[in-house]
Amino acid sequence: MAEAASGAGGTSLEGERGKRPPPEGEPAAPASGVLDKLFGKRLLQAGRYLVSHKAWMKTVPTENCDVLMTFPDTTDDHTLLWLLNHIRVGIPELIVQVRHHRHTRAYAFFVTATYESLLRGADELGLRKAVKAEFGGGTRGFSCEEDFIYENVESELRFFTSQERQSIIRFWLQNLRAKQGEALHNVRFLEDQPIIPELAARGIIQQVFPVHEQRILNRLMKSWVQAVCENQPLDDICDYFGVKIAMYFAWLGFYTSAMVYPAVFGSVLYTFTETDQTSRDVSCVVFALFNVIWSTLFLEEWKRRGAELAYKWGTLDSPGEAVEEPRPQFRGVRRISPITRAEEFYYPPWKRLLFQLLVSLPLCLACLVCVFLLMLGCFQLQELVLSVKGLPRLARFLPKVMLALIVSVSAEGYKKLAIWLNDMENYRLESAYEKHLIIKVVLFQFVNSYLSLFYIGFYLKDMERLKELLLVLSLSQSLERQLRAVLVPLAALRFRLLLLSLRGLLLAARAKVRAGGEPVGPRRGGQRGCAGGLVRRAEGACAEGIWGGGRPASRCRQLGTHTARCTGRACGGVETRWACPG
């Protein structure tokens, strides 16, 4: 589940506050005396209120939440209440809890649903579920009228996986539609237009994402990540991460297993190959023929295996373009559809074609030419380095390392350019958008990654340089992926935790100034799962009192930290645990 730092550092603050200075007569640590002289005691005492990053990592799972919707810290109260009201009216099956993060000052909607509501949602979504053996077995679309025929339907905990619950809730949220003439600030909705995707595209909603279940993650850690020489738990991966992720790892495992055959055959062939040129040529031809046969069998076997998994997981038949919703980012002129007679956005195809011919194509060609020129520059630099006598052996690898860096940097830059070009081409359907983006990225990646290898192998015909360049490119790209996947997120996490700690210190200092005494930590007795006061739950929505116009302070009565009672006539004094603006 979504996790927040336990106690917001309150436990750590209490623990640090409980530490006493050494008794009189005992010498202080020498380092402390030096730091006292350099920075003074005030700065060192302030360090007691900095929360350790280990304390932030002690998390408390939030219960009863499947999907989390976050908002920027600049979101106004009218936007939150407008969307909350539309969700509660348009999707009464959902249970929405509004919570506020004290340190980031951002609001979030914690969304879940009851088991009975999820059953109705599975019926609407056509979710395929396993049928009991006495009713024929196999899978079929769920139906509430015949719910007794499905396996484990009697168990609320076993019938739906976390991924299925989140898919149903996401389906409801994506199909929350606007009525005629509805608007939020400067966002005007068409009739029947999805609200959530449009607000997410405009940046009003920051993120909408599913949350983890630590229990299932721990089980996958043991049966999948830490398991050695065992089959992947593909069904468990599909149940938790979805079909797309499970299908990727199924292909990855199938490909890795199939690579054993060319590896063994190539090793045996290399062992029995003589040192003369004729024997080497014959071995290359034999290995090439083996690879042709192996690749053909591999593709055919994977088609069969992929179809088997797709049928097993209920994704063999995909919906056509006729039922695909337009992209939220799709823009155009408003018109009445000649087919459905409903209002829609229309973008003329000739404008897209004109942009592709005059902007997209020239920019893509210019990027490819720049990559080719940079590659030639690196080769000329390498020739210059090799011509200089007396340089160390490692110096000859510097141009190759520069080429590897250029390949990585140019790939990232071109990917952003390709996304921008795709956005400007303004495709209506998500499938068309992804197809054209893949074409742009794959074309550039192929030229960017393999042009230098083809140039050395087929034009210069220098096998030694080809081996060195291939080694450098492989190692550099592997190192870059590791840095991006591990070190960069870790550094970003540590930096964010440091900012939270500094903000906690600032809040403690402000509390000291207001109270006129020692800084106080967060109050105890916070709501379970709310990280000791980091977030608060909204039990009711106040349409007038706290969030109405005028001066909120005159309509709120402070009850405690971040709680208030609304006294407006619209809510009749219902307690709402929102931060009182007064």
C-alpha positions as CSV (number, residue, x, y, z in Angstrom):
1,M,0.0,0.0,0.0
2,A,1.0,3.6,-0.2
3,E,3.4,4.3,2.5
4,A,4.3,7.4,4.5
5,A,7.1,8.1,6.9
6,S,6.1,6.8,10.3
7,G,5.4,9.5,12.8
8,A,6.8,12.2,10.5
9,G,9.8,12.1,12.6
10,G,7.9,12.4,15.8
11,T,9.3,9.3,17.3
12,S,12.8,10.3,16.4
13,L,12.3,13.8,17.8
14,E,11.1,12.3,21.1
15,G,14.0,9.9,21.2
16,E,16.5,12.7,20.6
17,R,14.8,14.9,23.1
18,G,15.1,12.2,25.7
19,K,18.9,12.2,25.4
20,R,20.6,14.1,28.2
21,P,24.0,15.8,28.2
22,P,26.8,13.9,30.0
23,P,27.0,14.5,33.8
24,E,29.2,17.2,35.1
25,G,32.8,16.2,35.5
26,E,32.8,13.9,32.5
27,P,34.8,15.3,29.5
28,A,33.0,16.0,26.3
29,A,34.0,14.4,23.0
30,P,36.9,16.3,21.5
31,A,35.2,16.6,18.1
32,S,32.3,18.3,19.8
33,G,34.5,20.9,21.3
34,V,36.1,21.7,18.0
35,L,32.7,22.0,16.3
36,D,31.5,24.2,19.1
37,K,34.3,26.6,18.5
38,L,33.8,26.6,14.7
39,F,30.0,26.7,14.5
40,G,28.7,27.4,18.0
41,K,26.4,25.4,20.2
42,R,23.2,26.7,18.6
43,L,23.9,25.0,15.3
44,L,24.9,21.8,17.0
45,Q,21.8,21.8,19.1
46,A,19.6,22.4,16.0
47,G,21.0,19.1,14.6
48,R,19.0,17.2,17.3
49,Y,15.8,18.1,15.6
50,L,16.9,16.9,12.1
51,V,15.1,13.7,11.4
52,S,17.4,10.8,10.2
53,H,16.7,9.4,6.8
54,K,16.3,6.0,8.5
55,A,13.4,7.4,10.5
56,W,11.7,8.5,7.3
57,M,12.2,5.0,5.8
58,K,10.2,3.5,8.7
59,T,6.9,3.4,6.9
60,V,3.3,2.6,8.0
61,P,1.2,1.0,5.3
62,T,-2.1,2.9,4.6
63,E,-5.0,0.5,4.9
64,N,-8.1,0.4,2.6
65,C,-6.5,2.1,-0.4
66,D,-6.2,0.7,-4.0
67,V,-5.6,3.8,-6.1
68,L,-4.0,7.1,-5.1
69,M,-4.7,10.4,-6.8
70,T,-2.3,13.2,-5.9
71,F,-2.6,16.9,-6.6
72,P,0.1,19.7,-6.8
73,D,0.6,21.7,-3.7
74,T,-0.9,24.8,-5.5
75,T,-4.3,23.2,-6.0
76,D,-7.1,25.4,-4.6
77,D,-9.9,24.1,-2.4
78,H,-12.6,24.7,-5.0
79,T,-10.9,22.2,-7.4
80,L,-10.6,19.6,-4.7
81,L,-14.3,19.9,-3.7
82,W,-15.5,20.1,-7.3
83,L,-13.7,16.8,-8.2
84,L,-14.7,15.1,-4.9
85,N,-18.3,15.9,-5.5
86,H,-18.3,14.7,-9.0
87,I,-16.6,11.4,-8.0
88,R,-19.1,10.8,-5.1
89,V,-22.1,11.7,-7.3
90,G,-20.9,10.0,-10.6
91,I,-19.3,6.9,-9.0
92,P,-21.2,6.2,-5.7
93,E,-19.4,2.8,-5.5
94,L,-16.1,4.4,-4.7
95,I,-14.9,5.2,-1.2
96,V,-12.8,8.4,-1.2
97,Q,-10.7,9.6,1.7
98,V,-9.1,13.0,1.4
99,R,-5.8,13.4,3.1
100,H,-3.3,16.2,3.5
101,H,0.5,15.8,3.7
102,R,1.7,18.3,6.2
103,H,5.3,18.7,5.0
104,T,4.7,18.8,1.2
105,R,1.4,20.6,1.7
106,A,-0.2,18.5,-1.0
107,Y,-3.6,16.8,-1.0
108,A,-4.4,13.2,-2.1
109,F,-7.5,11.1,-2.7
110,F,-7.2,7.6,-1.3
111,V,-9.7,5.5,-3.4
112,T,-11.1,2.1,-2.7
113,A,-14.4,0.2,-3.0
114,T,-16.4,-2.5,-1.2
115,Y,-16.5,-6.1,-2.4
116,E,-20.1,-5.8,-3.6
117,S,-19.2,-2.8,-5.6
118,L,-16.2,-4.5,-7.1
119,L,-18.5,-7.4,-8.2
120,R,-20.7,-5.0,-10.1
121,G,-17.6,-3.3,-11.6
122,A,-16.3,-6.7,-12.8
123,D,-19.6,-7.3,-14.5
124,E,-19.4,-3.8,-16.2
125,L,-15.7,-4.4,-17.2
126,G,-16.3,-7.9,-18.5
127,L,-13.5,-9.2,-16.3
128,R,-12.6,-12.8,-17.1
129,K,-12.6,-15.1,-14.1
130,A,-12.0,-18.8,-13.6
131,V,-15.1,-21.0,-13.6
132,K,-15.6,-23.9,-11.2
133,A,-14.9,-27.4,-12.5
134,E,-18.5,-28.6,-12.0
135,F,-19.7,-25.8,-14.3
136,G,-17.3,-26.5,-17.2
137,G,-14.0,-24.9,-16.0
138,G,-12.0,-22.5,-18.0
139,T,-12.6,-18.7,-17.9
140,R,-15.4,-16.5,-18.9
141,G,-16.6,-12.9,-18.4
142,F,-17.9,-12.3,-14.9
143,S,-21.7,-11.9,-14.5
144,C,-23.4,-11.0,-11.3
145,E,-26.4,-13.0,-12.2
146,E,-24.3,-16.2,-12.2
147,D,-21.7,-15.3,-9.7
148,F,-22.1,-18.7,-8.0
149,I,-20.3,-20.5,-10.8
150,Y,-16.9,-18.7,-10.3
151,E,-14.1,-20.0,-8.2
152,N,-13.5,-18.4,-4.8
153,V,-16.4,-16.0,-5.2
154,E,-17.4,-16.6,-1.6
155,S,-14.0,-15.2,-0.4
156,E,-13.6,-11.5,-0.5
157,L,-9.8,-11.8,0.0
158,R,-9.2,-14.4,-2.7
159,F,-11.6,-13.7,-5.5
160,F,-10.1,-10.4,-6.7
161,T,-6.4,-9.8,-7.0
162,S,-5.0,-6.4,-6.2
163,Q,-4.4,-5.8,-9.9
164,E,-8.0,-6.6,-10.7
165,R,-9.3,-4.3,-7.9
166,Q,-7.2,-1.5,-9.2
167,S,-8.3,-2.1,-12.8
168,I,-11.9,-1.9,-11.8
169,I,-11.4,1.3,-9.9
170,R,-9.3,2.8,-12.7
171,F,-12.1,1.8,-15.2
172,W,-14.6,3.8,-13.1
173,L,-12.3,6.8,-12.8
174,Q,-11.5,6.9,-16.5
175,N,-15.2,6.7,-17.3
176,L,-16.2,9.6,-15.0
177,R,-17.7,11.9,-17.7
178,A,-18.8,15.5,-17.8
179,K,-22.2,16.8,-18.6
180,Q,-23.2,19.5,-21.1
181,G,-21.6,22.8,-20.3
182,E,-19.6,21.8,-17.3
183,A,-16.3,23.6,-16.6
184,L,-13.6,23.9,-13.9
185,H,-11.8,27.2,-14.0
186,N,-10.6,27.6,-17.6
187,V,-11.2,23.9,-18.5
188,R,-14.4,23.5,-20.5
189,F,-15.6,19.9,-21.0
190,L,-17.5,18.4,-23.9
191,E,-20.6,16.4,-23.2
192,D,-19.6,12.9,-22.2
193,Q,-15.9,13.8,-22.1
194,P,-13.8,11.8,-19.5
195,I,-12.9,14.2,-16.6
196,I,-9.9,12.5,-14.9
197,P,-7.7,12.1,-18.1
198,E,-8.4,15.7,-19.1
199,L,-7.5,17.1,-15.7
200,A,-4.4,14.9,-15.6
201,A,-3.4,16.2,-19.1
202,R,-3.8,19.8,-17.9
203,G,-1.7,19.2,-14.8
204,I,-4.6,19.8,-12.3
205,I,-4.2,16.1,-11.2
206,Q,-0.6,15.3,-10.6
207,Q,-0.7,11.5,-10.6
208,V,-3.2,8.6,-10.6
209,F,-1.4,5.3,-9.7
210,P,-2.1,2.0,-8.0
211,V,-0.4,1.3,-4.6
212,H,1.6,-1.7,-3.5
213,E,0.7,-4.5,-1.1
214,Q,3.8,-5.3,1.0
215,R,2.5,-8.8,1.8
216,I,2.5,-9.8,-1.9
217,L,5.7,-8.0,-2.6
218,N,7.5,-10.0,0.1
219,R,6.1,-13.2,-1.3
220,L,7.3,-12.3,-4.8
221,M,10.6,-11.4,-3.4
222,K,11.1,-14.9,-2.1
223,S,9.5,-16.9,-4.9
224,W,10.9,-14.7,-7.8
225,V,13.7,-12.3,-7.0
226,Q,15.6,-14.5,-4.5
227,A,14.8,-17.8,-6.1
228,V,17.7,-19.3,-8.1
229,C,17.4,-21.8,-11.0
230,E,13.6,-21.9,-10.5
231,N,10.7,-21.2,-12.9
232,Q,9.3,-17.7,-12.7
233,P,5.9,-17.4,-11.0
234,L,4.3,-16.0,-14.0
235,D,0.7,-16.3,-12.7
236,D,1.6,-14.5,-9.5
237,I,3.3,-11.8,-11.6
238,C,0.3,-11.4,-13.8
239,D,-2.1,-11.3,-10.8
240,Y,-0.1,-8.5,-9.2
241,F,1.5,-6.4,-12.0
242,G,-0.8,-7.2,-14.9
243,V,-0.7,-9.0,-18.2
244,K,1.7,-6.6,-19.9
245,I,4.5,-6.9,-17.3
246,A,4.0,-10.7,-17.0
247,M,4.1,-11.2,-20.8
248,Y,7.4,-9.2,-20.9
249,F,9.1,-11.4,-18.2
250,A,7.6,-14.5,-19.9
251,W,9.3,-13.5,-23.1
252,L,12.5,-12.6,-21.3
253,G,12.7,-16.0,-19.6
254,F,11.8,-17.9,-22.8
255,Y,14.5,-15.9,-24.7
256,T,17.1,-16.6,-22.0
257,S,16.4,-20.3,-22.1
258,A,16.5,-20.5,-25.9
259,M,19.9,-18.8,-25.9
260,V,21.4,-21.9,-24.3
261,Y,21.3,-23.8,-27.6
262,P,23.4,-21.3,-29.7
263,A,25.7,-20.8,-26.7
264,V,26.4,-24.6,-26.4
265,F,26.7,-25.1,-30.1
266,G,29.0,-22.2,-30.6
267,S,31.3,-23.2,-27.8
268,V,31.6,-26.8,-29.2
269,L,32.2,-25.4,-32.7
270,Y,34.8,-23.0,-31.5
271,T,36.6,-25.8,-29.6
272,F,36.9,-28.1,-32.6
273,T,37.8,-25.3,-35.1
274,E,41.3,-25.4,-36.4
275,T,43.6,-22.4,-36.6
276,D,43.8,-22.2,-40.4
277,Q,41.6,-19.7,-42.3
278,T,39.6,-22.4,-44.2
279,S,38.5,-24.1,-41.0
280,R,37.4,-20.7,-39.6
281,D,35.4,-19.9,-42.7
282,V,33.6,-23.2,-42.6
283,S,32.8,-22.8,-38.9
284,C,31.3,-19.3,-39.5
285,V,29.1,-20.7,-42.3
286,V,27.9,-23.6,-40.2
287,F,27.2,-21.3,-37.2
288,A,25.3,-18.9,-39.5
289,L,23.1,-21.7,-40.8
290,F,22.5,-22.9,-37.3
291,N,21.4,-19.4,-36.2
292,V,19.0,-19.2,-39.2
293,I,17.3,-22.4,-38.1
294,W,17.4,-21.6,-34.4
295,S,15.8,-18.1,-34.9
296,T,13.0,-19.5,-37.0
297,L,12.2,-22.2,-34.5
298,F,12.5,-19.7,-31.7
299,L,9.9,-17.3,-33.3
300,E,7.5,-20.1,-34.0
301,E,7.7,-21.5,-30.5
302,W,7.3,-18.1,-28.9
303,K,4.2,-17.5,-31.0
304,R,2.7,-20.6,-29.6
305,R,3.8,-19.9,-26.0
306,G,2.6,-16.3,-26.2
307,A,-0.8,-17.3,-27.6
308,E,-1.1,-19.9,-24.8
309,L,-0.4,-17.3,-22.1
310,A,-2.7,-14.7,-23.7
311,Y,-5.6,-17.3,-23.7
312,K,-4.8,-18.3,-20.2
313,W,-4.8,-14.6,-19.0
314,G,-7.8,-13.6,-21.0
315,T,-6.2,-11.1,-23.4
316,L,-6.2,-13.1,-26.7
317,D,-8.9,-10.8,-28.1
318,S,-8.2,-7.1,-27.8
319,P,-10.8,-4.4,-28.4
320,G,-10.8,-2.7,-31.8
321,E,-10.2,1.0,-32.6
322,A,-13.9,1.6,-32.8
323,V,-14.3,1.4,-29.0
324,E,-11.0,3.1,-28.2
325,E,-11.4,6.4,-26.5
326,P,-9.6,9.5,-27.9
327,R,-6.4,10.6,-26.1
328,P,-6.9,13.3,-23.5
329,Q,-4.2,15.3,-25.1
330,F,-5.9,15.3,-28.5
331,R,-6.8,18.8,-29.5
332,G,-8.8,20.2,-32.4
333,V,-11.8,22.2,-33.4
334,R,-15.2,21.4,-31.9
335,R,-17.7,19.9,-34.4
336,I,-20.7,17.6,-34.5
337,S,-19.6,14.1,-35.5
338,P,-21.3,13.0,-38.8
339,I,-21.5,9.5,-37.5
340,T,-22.6,9.7,-33.8
341,R,-24.1,13.2,-34.1
342,A,-22.2,14.0,-30.8
343,E,-19.9,16.9,-30.2
344,E,-16.2,16.0,-30.6
345,F,-12.7,17.4,-31.4
346,Y,-11.6,17.3,-35.0
347,Y,-8.1,17.8,-36.3
348,P,-7.7,17.8,-40.1
349,P,-5.3,15.1,-41.4
350,W,-3.7,17.4,-43.9
351,K,-2.3,19.5,-41.0
352,R,-0.7,16.5,-39.5
353,L,0.8,15.4,-42.8
354,L,2.1,19.0,-43.4
355,F,3.8,19.0,-40.0
356,Q,5.4,15.6,-40.7
357,L,6.8,16.7,-44.0
358,L,8.0,20.1,-43.0
359,V,9.1,19.6,-39.4
360,S,9.3,16.0,-38.2
361,L,11.1,14.5,-41.2
362,P,13.7,17.3,-41.5
363,L,14.5,17.2,-37.8
364,C,14.8,13.4,-37.7
365,L,17.2,13.5,-40.7
366,A,19.2,16.3,-39.2
367,C,19.6,14.3,-36.0
368,L,20.8,11.3,-37.9
369,V,23.3,13.5,-39.8
370,C,24.6,15.0,-36.5
371,V,25.1,11.5,-35.1
372,F,27.1,10.5,-38.2
373,L,29.3,13.6,-38.0
374,L,30.0,13.1,-34.3
375,M,30.9,9.5,-34.9
376,L,33.4,10.6,-37.7
377,G,34.8,13.2,-35.3
378,C,35.4,10.5,-32.6
379,F,37.1,8.3,-35.2
380,Q,39.4,11.2,-36.3
381,L,40.2,11.8,-32.7
382,Q,41.1,8.2,-32.2
383,E,43.4,8.3,-35.2
384,L,45.1,11.4,-33.7
385,V,45.6,9.6,-30.4
386,L,47.1,6.5,-32.0
387,S,49.5,8.6,-34.0
388,V,51.0,10.1,-30.9
389,K,53.8,8.0,-29.5
390,G,54.4,7.4,-25.8
391,L,50.8,7.7,-24.6
392,P,49.6,5.1,-22.1
393,R,47.5,2.2,-23.3
394,L,44.4,3.5,-21.7
395,A,44.5,6.7,-23.7
396,R,43.5,4.8,-26.9
397,F,40.2,4.0,-25.2
398,L,39.3,7.7,-24.5
399,P,37.8,8.4,-28.0
400,K,35.7,5.2,-27.7
401,V,34.5,6.2,-24.2
402,M,33.6,9.7,-25.7
403,L,31.6,7.9,-28.5
404,A,29.8,5.8,-25.9
405,L,28.8,8.9,-23.9
406,I,27.7,10.7,-27.1
407,V,25.5,7.7,-28.0
408,S,23.8,7.7,-24.6
409,V,23.3,11.5,-24.4
410,S,22.1,11.8,-28.0
411,A,19.6,8.9,-27.4
412,E,18.1,10.7,-24.4
413,G,17.9,14.0,-26.2
414,Y,16.3,12.5,-29.3
415,K,13.8,10.6,-27.2
416,K,12.5,13.9,-25.8
417,L,12.5,15.4,-29.3
418,A,10.5,12.4,-30.6
419,I,7.9,12.8,-27.9
420,W,7.6,16.5,-28.7
421,L,7.2,15.8,-32.4
422,N,4.6,13.2,-31.6
423,D,2.7,15.6,-29.4
424,M,2.7,18.2,-32.1
425,E,1.4,15.7,-34.7
426,N,-1.6,15.4,-32.5
427,Y,-2.8,11.8,-32.9
428,R,-6.4,11.0,-31.9
429,L,-5.9,7.5,-30.6
430,E,-3.3,6.2,-28.1
431,S,-2.5,3.2,-30.4
432,A,-1.6,5.6,-33.3
433,Y,0.4,7.8,-31.0
434,E,2.5,4.9,-29.6
435,K,3.0,3.4,-33.1
436,H,4.5,6.6,-34.6
437,L,6.6,7.2,-31.4
438,I,8.1,3.7,-31.7
439,I,8.9,4.3,-35.4
440,K,10.8,7.5,-34.6
441,V,12.7,6.1,-31.6
442,V,13.6,2.7,-33.0
443,L,14.9,4.3,-36.3
444,F,17.2,6.7,-34.4
445,Q,18.3,4.1,-31.8
446,F,19.3,1.7,-34.5
447,V,21.4,4.3,-36.4
448,N,22.8,5.8,-33.2
449,S,23.8,2.5,-31.7
450,Y,25.0,0.4,-34.7
451,L,26.2,2.9,-37.3
452,S,29.7,3.0,-35.8
453,L,29.9,-0.8,-35.7
454,F,28.7,-1.1,-39.3
455,Y,31.2,1.6,-40.3
456,I,34.2,-0.1,-38.7
457,G,33.1,-3.6,-39.7
458,F,32.1,-3.1,-43.3
459,Y,33.9,0.1,-44.4
460,L,37.2,0.1,-42.4
461,K,37.2,-3.7,-42.0
462,D,39.2,-3.5,-38.8
463,M,38.2,-6.4,-36.6
464,E,40.4,-5.4,-33.7
465,R,38.9,-1.9,-33.5
466,L,35.5,-3.4,-33.8
467,K,36.1,-5.7,-30.8
468,E,37.3,-2.8,-28.7
469,L,34.4,-0.5,-29.6
470,L,31.9,-3.3,-29.0
471,L,33.4,-3.9,-25.6
472,V,33.4,-0.3,-24.6
473,L,29.8,0.3,-25.9
474,S,28.5,-2.8,-24.0
475,L,30.2,-1.9,-20.7
476,S,29.3,1.8,-20.9
477,Q,25.6,1.2,-21.7
478,S,25.4,-1.5,-18.9
479,L,27.0,0.9,-16.4
480,E,24.8,3.7,-17.5
481,R,21.6,1.6,-17.0
482,Q,22.8,0.6,-13.6
483,L,23.5,4.2,-12.6
484,R,20.1,5.3,-13.9
485,A,18.2,2.5,-12.3
486,V,19.9,2.4,-8.9
487,L,22.2,5.3,-8.0
488,V,20.1,8.1,-9.4
489,P,16.8,7.1,-7.7
490,L,18.8,6.5,-4.5
491,A,20.4,9.9,-4.6
492,A,17.0,11.6,-5.4
493,L,15.4,9.7,-2.5
494,R,18.2,10.8,-0.1
495,F,17.9,14.4,-1.3
496,R,14.1,14.4,-0.8
497,L,14.4,12.9,2.7
498,L,17.0,15.6,3.5
499,L,14.6,18.3,2.4
500,L,11.8,16.8,4.6
501,S,14.2,16.8,7.5
502,L,15.1,20.4,7.0
503,R,11.5,21.3,6.7
504,G,10.8,19.5,9.9
505,L,13.5,21.5,11.6
506,L,12.0,24.7,10.3
507,L,8.6,23.8,11.6
508,A,10.1,22.9,15.0
509,A,11.8,26.3,15.1
510,R,8.5,28.1,14.2
511,A,6.7,26.1,16.9
512,K,9.4,27.2,19.4
513,V,9.0,30.9,18.5
514,R,5.2,30.7,18.8
515,A,5.2,28.7,22.1
516,G,8.1,30.7,23.6
517,G,9.7,27.5,24.8
518,E,11.3,24.3,23.6
519,P,10.3,22.9,20.2
520,V,7.5,20.5,20.3
521,G,7.2,17.4,18.1
522,P,4.0,16.2,16.4
523,R,1.2,15.3,18.7
524,R,0.7,11.7,19.7
525,G,-2.4,9.8,19.0
526,G,-2.5,10.4,15.3
527,Q,-4.7,8.4,13.0
528,R,-3.4,4.9,12.3
529,G,-2.0,4.7,8.9
530,C,-1.7,8.4,8.6
531,A,2.0,8.5,9.7
532,G,1.5,10.1,13.0
533,G,0.0,13.3,11.8
534,L,1.4,13.6,8.2
535,V,-2.0,13.3,6.6
536,R,-5.6,13.7,7.8
537,R,-8.8,12.0,6.7
538,A,-11.8,14.0,5.5
539,E,-14.9,12.4,7.0
540,G,-17.2,14.8,5.2
541,A,-17.2,17.6,2.6
542,C,-18.2,21.1,3.7
543,A,-19.6,23.1,0.8
544,E,-19.9,26.4,2.7
545,G,-18.2,26.6,6.1
546,I,-14.5,25.9,5.9
547,W,-14.2,26.0,2.1
548,G,-16.8,28.7,1.3
549,G,-16.1,32.2,0.3
550,G,-15.5,35.1,2.6
551,R,-13.3,34.8,5.7
552,P,-12.8,31.2,6.7
553,A,-11.6,32.1,10.1
554,S,-15.0,33.3,11.1
555,R,-16.5,30.0,10.2
556,C,-14.0,27.6,11.8
557,R,-13.5,26.6,15.4
558,Q,-10.1,25.2,16.0
559,L,-10.2,21.7,17.6
560,G,-6.6,20.7,17.5
561,T,-3.7,20.2,15.1
562,H,-5.0,20.3,11.6
563,T,-8.6,19.7,12.6
564,A,-11.6,22.0,12.5
565,R,-15.4,21.9,12.9
566,C,-17.5,23.5,10.2
567,T,-20.3,25.6,11.5
568,G,-21.8,26.6,8.2
569,R,-25.4,25.9,7.5
570,A,-24.6,23.7,4.5
571,C,-23.0,21.0,6.6
572,G,-24.7,21.4,9.9
573,G,-21.6,21.3,12.1
574,V,-20.2,18.0,10.6
575,E,-16.5,17.6,11.7
576,T,-14.2,17.7,8.7
577,R,-10.6,16.9,9.4
578,W,-9.2,19.4,6.9
579,A,-6.6,22.0,7.7
580,C,-8.5,25.0,8.9
581,P,-7.5,28.0,6.7
582,G,-8.0,30.3,9.6
